[in-house]
Amino acid sequence: MNAHIESIQAPRAIPAVFMERLRERFGSRCSEAAAVREHHGRDESPYPVMPPDAVVFAESTEEVVFVARLCNEFGVPLIPYGAGSSLEGHVLAAQGGVVLNLQAMNRILSVDAGDLTATVQPGVLRRQLNEELRDTGLFFPIDPGADASIGGMTATRASGTNAVRYGTMRENVVSLTVVTADGRVVRTAGRARKSSAGYDLTRVFVGSEGTLGIIVEVTVRLYPLPEAVSAAICNFSTLDDAVRCVIDTVQMGVPVARVEFLDAASVRAVNQHSKLTLRETPLLAFEFHGSPEGVREQAEIVQELAREHGGENFEWAERPEDRNRLWSARHNAYFASVQLRPGCLASTTDVCVPISRLAENVTAAAEDLAKASFPSTILGHVGDGNFHVLMMLDPESKEEWEESEAINHRIVRRAIDADGTCTGEHGVGLHKMQFLTEEHGEDAIALMRSLKHAFDPNNILNPGKIIAW
Amino acid sequence: MNAHIESIQAPRAIPAVFMERLRERFGSRCSEAAAVREHHGRDESPYPVMPPDAVVFAESTEEVVFVARLCNEFGVPLIPYGAGSSLEGHVLAAQGGVVLNLQAMNRILSVDAGDLTATVQPGVLRRQLNEELRDTGLFFPIDPGADASIGGMTATRASGTNAVRYGTMRENVVSLTVVTADGRVVRTAGRARKSSAGYDLTRVFVGSEGTLGIIVEVTVRLYPLPEAVSAAICNFSTLDDAVRCVIDTVQMGVPVARVEFLDAASVRAVNQHSKLTLRETPLLAFEFHGSPEGVREQAEIVQELAREHGGENFEWAERPEDRNRLWSARHNAYFASVQLRPGCLASTTDVCVPISRLAENVTAAAEDLAKASFPSTILGHVGDGNFHVLMMLDPESKEEWEESEAINHRIVRRAIDADGTCTGEHGVGLHKMQFLTEEHGEDAIALMRSLKHAFDPNNILNPGKIIAW
């Protein structure tokens, strides 16, 4: 399957003595079994499996330090692994080495309700954290859809449906504890809400995809649960109308918590997958957070804006169960789309553009896709100017893959021309590396490379990701 | 004056040929006049003047590139200079060299109202930007009090009175164009609201105080002017009551735009300076932004919380002129404090702590100051856990300086013990360098140093600031 996609594999030789010391330290928590290695050599990306030489199941910071030191001594690649839900090949062992599974480091270390922060180990899943917070009246808003690990979400600078209101991991990570390539344990910041005390190491590691250090603790911001929540959906006759309604909403400063776009094909997929009966036209789904009065105010403004753009069937989901059905349908849109073509290989795009350029970018993508020889859907966190195209490909067809990559390139180039980015929230991994120079320029990439060289001089940390050595 | 404060001056030798090439390129815009050098060898910090060898008045990115290349070739220190309003010795030429005055690079390059961004040259002042935005219905919220330059605010990761609602420069810089030590021009990001495309170079430069690159363009976020604004002040019998009212407000998630604390001495200073008649007790000043209903709701909640903490005289300033008088009095609190002791040398602290630890930290600082032999005031952006102590010292008295430094150290140590920071918004400069290792640990400082070495291998960019080479 998808063997035609270049695997970019260039495994390094692993010294026997390295493996001996690893086995000696971890016993059965160091696995070289083919099934375990293969399981850890894939993510949700279209790439073929690239298994590591070994998988270590770490249980403590000390163990992470041990592995980092050993890998650094022997020049062995070391790849941190959370929930495996990344989409661009982030965790694939392109150069072999050790995948460090951090799922057992899943303790919530503290919930500081008074300071609106929680400190967790990297393997904590976002639903687990919100479960734990249930009785505190607080929540952690970042919601990429998948039940990703907090460590992984930090490493990819993830965001998702309600970033338009609460920001991304960039804004919501307060502090990190990181194990460096040479096994030092560094805390990047205290828990104060702001600081001007030197270089922003926290933000250096957020979005670094395991290439600069291994995250072993994350302190995140929490928010009081809104007093009132309401949700609504609205159909539009054209994609352009829907997007322009969002642009107006953002430009007016309405503090919507979520505003999601689905094209007609996405709605069809969601209807099939979640047994819903939504009208199959371009659709916006809104969520409002605030006081009861505030929520009502926001909704009235948005309803009026939707009307101005020909929106129809503005429909409310006031009851929690209706809202949950709606949002879980939205969250399942990825899987619903994939099921439009059973057994397909899914490739996703993730561009993000300044909001004023969103309508033209979505429209041009739709025009490209209308001519494609495979099914596709468009959906996105349009309040941020971020949208995804899902292309459902025949896994055996090299032609479809090349066609999808050509469309992907056109979508990315238009985004970059619009002063946007090739990836709003999924990260670079392997799949977006080809665009970084085009997006940032040679000199910016040289700075990024010098940062990588400074923090990981032996190139052991998730090598071959983000930027070439 | 204040000659007893160690000047930390260690000028490097400047080759004659370097100066010749600088004079040749800039003519009268390269000044070696004593008065000009001295003017550029000070800021608002208590340090004695440390003049550079020359001051260059740059007018374009190309000129900045020329100076960077020349300084890099000859190993000459290069210090970018905006409004000169920094408080910790950031712009002082401790090692001599060239101060690069960027005040003439003061053009607003674009206002992209639809995307809620503006792109400006570094010498643009924050009031100038808001003046320019007047007819757009948008504003730039970051407000450090002084009419600082946007470049300088970026370089110090500044914030101020309404960071509690709108964040700091960390959250509000979208993209930068930076000249590197070797004269390359790098744009750190596009204008999309979010991106996962590689290392966060923007955040690397925000707060780097001119030590990693020279900012030549800044794209900032703008916000729609709130439909309604109201302000209120409230007296409290004790400092602890006032601070606890703020803690409750933040913990309840009330989206106050500003909440400022003044101790009784600050109120007295403000009364004298601004001809006001505020009751001279610990005082909170609030500002609320939102819809008319939203603002009323917020104010009602806060008024109730204030009452619970013994707040009295909750007084409204609904009219713009009343609000402006109130906030300009608050903004002048620094100068008002300094006038409590004419001719004094003012030293300020800037700690920021998790909000749950704020009351104990402010109280302990007040106890220290009650025993001091000089007048002082306490005020702060308490919604962020950030407060300042201003100590008005006899400039001739080494004893008072040492006493103030001892108090400063105690305030900082308590903040660090509370998982806070030695500087919430003023930056490190020269004055806070002594605390960075204590706050971050040796290993974090080593990472910061490796970043500095990677970005500025010849140590020409504002050398001797933030961390020792």
Chai-1 contact restraints between the chains, C-beta under 6 A:
chainA,res_idxA,chainB,res_idxB,connection_type,confidence,min_distance_angstrom,max_distance_angstrom,comment,restraint_id
A,G114,B,Q251,contact,1.0,0.0,6.0,A-B,restraint_1
A,G114,B,S356,contact,1.0,0.0,6.0,A-B,restraint_2
A,D115,B,P354,contact,1.0,0.0,6.0,A-B,restraint_3
A,D115,B,I355,contact,1.0,0.0,6.0,A-B,restraint_4
A,D115,B,S356,contact,1.0,0.0,6.0,A-B,restraint_5
A,T156,B,S196,contact,1.0,0.0,6.0,A-B,restraint_6
A,R157,B,S196,contact,1.0,0.0,6.0,A-B,restraint_7
A,S159,B,K194,contact,1.0,0.0,6.0,A-B,restraint_8
A,T168,B,K194,contact,1.0,0.0,6.0,A-B,restraint_9
A,E171,B,E171,contact,1.0,0.0,6.0,A-B,restraint_10
A,R184,B,D443,contact,1.0,0.0,6.0,A-B,restraint_11
A,V186,B,D443,contact,1.0,0.0,6.0,A-B,restraint_12
A,V186,B,A444,contact,1.0,0.0,6.0,A-B,restraint_13
A,G190,B,D419,contact,1.0,0.0,6.0,A-B,restraint_14
A,G190,B,G420,contact,1.0,0.0,6.0,A-B,restraint_15
A,G190,B,T421,contact,1.0,0.0,6.0,A-B,restraint_16
A,R191,B,P354,contact,1.0,0.0,6.0,A-B,restraint_17
A,R191,B,D419,contact,1.0,0.0,6.0,A-B,restraint_18
A,A192,B,C352,contact,1.0,0.0,6.0,A-B,restraint_19
A,A192,B,V353,contact,1.0,0.0,6.0,A-B,restraint_20
A,A192,B,G385,contact,1.0,0.0,6.0,A-B,restraint_21
A,A192,B,G420,contact,1.0,0.0,6.0,A-B,restraint_22
A,A192,B,T421,contact,1.0,0.0,6.0,A-B,restraint_23
A,R193,B,D384,contact,1.0,0.0,6.0,A-B,restraint_24
A,R193,B,G385,contact,1.0,0.0,6.0,A-B,restraint_25
A,K194,B,S159,contact,1.0,0.0,6.0,A-B,restraint_26
A,K194,B,T168,contact,1.0,0.0,6.0,A-B,restraint_27
A,K194,B,C352,contact,1.0,0.0,6.0,A-B,restraint_28
A,K194,B,D384,contact,1.0,0.0,6.0,A-B,restraint_29
A,K194,B,G424,contact,1.0,0.0,6.0,A-B,restraint_30
A,S195,B,T421,contact,1.0,0.0,6.0,A-B,restraint_31
A,S196,B,T156,contact,1.0,0.0,6.0,A-B,restraint_32
A,S196,B,R157,contact,1.0,0.0,6.0,A-B,restraint_33
A,S196,B,G207,contact,1.0,0.0,6.0,A-B,restraint_34
A,S196,B,T423,contact,1.0,0.0,6.0,A-B,restraint_35
A,S196,B,E425,contact,1.0,0.0,6.0,A-B,restraint_36
A,S196,B,G427,contact,1.0,0.0,6.0,A-B,restraint_37
A,A197,B,T421,contact,1.0,0.0,6.0,A-B,restraint_38
A,A197,B,C422,contact,1.0,0.0,6.0,A-B,restraint_39
A,A197,B,T423,contact,1.0,0.0,6.0,A-B,restraint_40
A,A197,B,E439,contact,1.0,0.0,6.0,A-B,restraint_41
A,G198,B,V428,contact,1.0,0.0,6.0,A-B,restraint_42
A,G198,B,L436,contact,1.0,0.0,6.0,A-B,restraint_43
A,G198,B,M448,contact,1.0,0.0,6.0,A-B,restraint_44
A,G198,B,I466,contact,1.0,0.0,6.0,A-B,restraint_45
A,Y199,B,M448,contact,1.0,0.0,6.0,A-B,restraint_46
A,Y199,B,L451,contact,1.0,0.0,6.0,A-B,restraint_47
A,D200,B,R203,contact,1.0,0.0,6.0,A-B,restraint_48
A,D200,B,G207,contact,1.0,0.0,6.0,A-B,restraint_49
A,R203,B,D200,contact,1.0,0.0,6.0,A-B,restraint_50
A,R203,B,R203,contact,1.0,0.0,6.0,A-B,restraint_51
A,G207,B,S196,contact,1.0,0.0,6.0,A-B,restraint_52
A,G207,B,D200,contact,1.0,0.0,6.0,A-B,restraint_53
A,P224,B,G253,contact,1.0,0.0,6.0,A-B,restraint_54
A,Q251,B,G114,contact,1.0,0.0,6.0,A-B,restraint_55
A,G253,B,P224,contact,1.0,0.0,6.0,A-B,restraint_56
A,S291,B,E297,contact,1.0,0.0,6.0,A-B,restraint_57
A,E293,B,E293,contact,1.0,0.0,6.0,A-B,restraint_58
A,G294,B,G294,contact,1.0,0.0,6.0,A-B,restraint_59
A,E297,B,S291,contact,1.0,0.0,6.0,A-B,restraint_60
A,C352,B,A192,contact,1.0,0.0,6.0,A-B,restraint_61
A,C352,B,K194,contact,1.0,0.0,6.0,A-B,restraint_62
A,V353,B,A192,contact,1.0,0.0,6.0,A-B,restraint_63
A,P354,B,D115,contact,1.0,0.0,6.0,A-B,restraint_64
A,P354,B,R191,contact,1.0,0.0,6.0,A-B,restraint_65
A,I355,B,D115,contact,1.0,0.0,6.0,A-B,restraint_66
A,S356,B,G114,contact,1.0,0.0,6.0,A-B,restraint_67
A,S356,B,D115,contact,1.0,0.0,6.0,A-B,restraint_68
A,D384,B,R193,contact,1.0,0.0,6.0,A-B,restraint_69
A,D384,B,K194,contact,1.0,0.0,6.0,A-B,restraint_70
A,G385,B,A192,contact,1.0,0.0,6.0,A-B,restraint_71
A,G385,B,R193,contact,1.0,0.0,6.0,A-B,restraint_72
A,D419,B,G190,contact,1.0,0.0,6.0,A-B,restraint_73
A,D419,B,R191,contact,1.0,0.0,6.0,A-B,restraint_74
A,G420,B,G190,contact,1.0,0.0,6.0,A-B,restraint_75
A,G420,B,A192,contact,1.0,0.0,6.0,A-B,restraint_76
A,T421,B,G190,contact,1.0,0.0,6.0,A-B,restraint_77
A,T421,B,A192,contact,1.0,0.0,6.0,A-B,restraint_78
A,T421,B,S195,contact,1.0,0.0,6.0,A-B,restraint_79
A,T421,B,A197,contact,1.0,0.0,6.0,A-B,restraint_80
A,C422,B,A197,contact,1.0,0.0,6.0,A-B,restraint_81
A,T423,B,S196,contact,1.0,0.0,6.0,A-B,restraint_82
A,T423,B,A197,contact,1.0,0.0,6.0,A-B,restraint_83
A,G424,B,K194,contact,1.0,0.0,6.0,A-B,restraint_84
A,E425,B,S196,contact,1.0,0.0,6.0,A-B,restraint_85
A,G427,B,S196,contact,1.0,0.0,6.0,A-B,restraint_86
A,V428,B,G198,contact,1.0,0.0,6.0,A-B,restraint_87
A,L436,B,G198,contact,1.0,0.0,6.0,A-B,restraint_88
A,E439,B,A197,contact,1.0,0.0,6.0,A-B,restraint_89
A,D443,B,R184,contact,1.0,0.0,6.0,A-B,restraint_90
A,D443,B,V186,contact,1.0,0.0,6.0,A-B,restraint_91
A,A444,B,V186,contact,1.0,0.0,6.0,A-B,restraint_92
A,M448,B,G198,contact,1.0,0.0,6.0,A-B,restraint_93
A,M448,B,Y199,contact,1.0,0.0,6.0,A-B,restraint_94
A,S450,B,A454,contact,1.0,0.0,6.0,A-B,restraint_95
A,L451,B,Y199,contact,1.0,0.0,6.0,A-B,restraint_96
A,A454,B,S450,contact,1.0,0.0,6.0,A-B,restraint_97
A,A454,B,A454,contact,1.0,0.0,6.0,A-B,restraint_98
A,I466,B,G198,contact,1.0,0.0,6.0,A-B,restraint_99
